[in-house]
């Protein structure tokens, strides 16, 4: 299949800034998604929301659409920004990130996940825990991931 092994998130001992700048496209064979209702490969974007539309989940959704995929989002931060600059950032709670990840996993499992700005420690921890559990489930199921 040529599926890439999931790229691990930065450990919590590393700086949150480094982790929030990490971008990865990963494949999770245990929860490969093409929902019958959607009919297209499902791609999750875990990132911040850019009110100006030039980056973040908004740009990721446009890319997914142009590639024929169904995009789903896990919003890690809300920004007030335009084409000139960022005026305000508000981080999503860990509870919100966790709830969104589990809601999507229950109904719209991903073929790939793109990680953008995680924003803060709560998002790093929740996304890391979710991906570690998904990788463990893949290995238990014999998927191996790589």
For each residue, the residues with C-beta under 8 A, 3 or more apart:
1: 29
2:
3: 27 29 145 146
4: 7 25 26 27 146
5: 26 145 146
6: 26 27 28 131 134 135 145
7: 4 24 26
8: 128 131
9: 19 22 115 124 127 128 131
10: 14 15 18 19 22 124
11: 14
12: 121 124 125 128
13:
14: 10 11 18 19
15: 10 18 19
16: 19 20 118 120 121 124
17: 20 21
18: 10 14 15 21 22
19: 9 10 14 15 16 22 118 124
20: 16 17 117 118 119 120 123 124
21: 17 18 117
22: 9 10 18 19 115 118
23: 114 115 116
24: 7 113 114 115
25: 4 112 113 114
26: 4 5 6 7 112 113 115 131
27: 3 4 6 32 111 112 145
28: 6 31 32 109 110 113 131 134 135 138 145
29: 1 3 32 138 143 144 145
30: 134 137 138 141 143 145
31: 28 105 109 110 134 137 138
32: 27 28 29 109 110 111
33: 41 42 108 109 110 111
34: 38 39 40 41 42 111
35: 38 39 42 70 107 108 109
36: 39
37:
38: 34 35 42 70 108
39: 34 35 36
40: 34 68 69 70
41: 33 34 68 69 70 111 112
42: 33 34 35 38 69 70 72 108 109 110 111
43: 60 64 69 70 71 72 110 111 112 113 114
44: 71 72 73 74 104 110 112 113 114
45: 56 57 60 61 64 71 72 73 74 113 114 116
46: 73 74 76 97 101 113 114 115 116 118 123 127
47: 56 57 60 73 74 75 76 114 115 116 117 118
48: 55 56 57 75 76 77 78 79 89 116 117 119
49: 56 57 58 73 75 77 78 79
50: 53 54 55 56 57 58 59 79 81
51: 78 79 80 81 82
52: 55 81 82 83
53: 50 58 59
54: 50 58 59 83
55: 48 50 52 58 59 116
56: 45 47 48 49 50 59 60 79 116 117
57: 45 47 48 49 50 60 61 73 75 116
58: 49 50 53 54 55 61 62
59: 50 53 54 55 56 62 63
60: 43 45 47 56 57 63 64 71 73 114 116
61: 45 57 58 64 65 71 73
62: 58 59 65 66
63: 59 60 66 67 71
64: 43 45 60 61 67 69 70 71
65: 61 62 68 69 71
66: 62 63
67: 63 64
68: 40 41 65
69: 40 41 42 43 64 65 111
70: 35 38 40 41 42 43 64 108
71: 43 44 45 60 61 63 64 65
72: 42 43 44 45 104 108 110
73: 44 45 46 47 49 57 60 61 100
74: 44 45 46 47 97 100 101 104 127
75: 47 48 49 57 78 92 96 100
76: 46 47 48 91 92 97 116 117 118 119 120 123 127
77: 48 49 89 90 91 92 117 119 120 123
78: 48 49 51 75 89 90 92
79: 48 49 50 51 56 86 88 89 90
80: 51 86 87 88 89
81: 50 51 52 85 86 87 88
82: 51 52 85 87
83: 52 54
84:
85: 81 82
86: 79 80 81 89
87: 80 81 82
88: 79 80 81
89: 48 77 78 79 80 86 119
90: 77 78 79
91: 76 77 119 120 122 123
92: 75 76 77 78 96 97 119 122 123
93: 96 97 122
94: 97 98 122 123 125 126
95: 98 99
96: 75 92 93 99 100
97: 46 74 76 92 93 94 100 101 122 123 126 127
98: 94 95 101 102 126 130
99: 95 96 102 103
100: 73 74 75 96 97 103 104
101: 46 74 97 98 104 105 126 127 130
102: 98 99 105 106 130
103: 99 100 106 107
104: 44 72 74 100 101 107 108 109 110
105: 31 101 102 108 109 130 134
106: 102 103
107: 35 103 104
108: 33 35 38 42 70 72 104 105
109: 28 31 32 33 35 42 104 105
110: 28 31 32 33 42 43 44 72 104 113
111: 27 32 33 34 41 42 43 69
112: 25 26 27 41 43 44
113: 24 25 26 28 43 44 45 46 110 131
114: 23 24 25 43 44 45 46 47 60
115: 9 22 23 24 26 46 47 118 127
116: 23 45 46 47 48 55 56 57 60 76
117: 20 21 47 48 56 76 77
118: 16 19 20 22 46 47 76 115 123 124 127
119: 20 48 76 77 89 91 92 123
120: 16 20 76 77 91 123 124
121: 12 16 124 125
122: 91 92 93 94 97 125 126
123: 20 46 76 77 91 92 94 97 118 119 120 126 127
124: 9 10 12 16 19 20 118 120 121 127 128
125: 12 94 121 122 128 129
126: 94 97 98 101 122 123 129 130
127: 9 46 74 76 97 101 115 118 123 124 130 131
128: 8 9 12 124 125 131 132
129: 125 126 132 133
130: 98 101 102 105 126 127 133 134
131: 6 8 9 26 28 113 127 128 134 135
132: 128 129 135 136
133: 129 130 136 137
134: 6 28 30 31 105 130 131 137 138
135: 6 28 131 132 138 139 145
136: 132 133 139 140
137: 30 31 133 134 140 141
138: 28 29 30 31 134 135 141 143 144 145
139: 135 136 142 143 144 145
140: 136 137
141: 30 137 138
142: 139
143: 29 30 138 139
144: 29 138 139
145: 3 5 6 27 28 29 30 135 138 139
146: 3 4 5
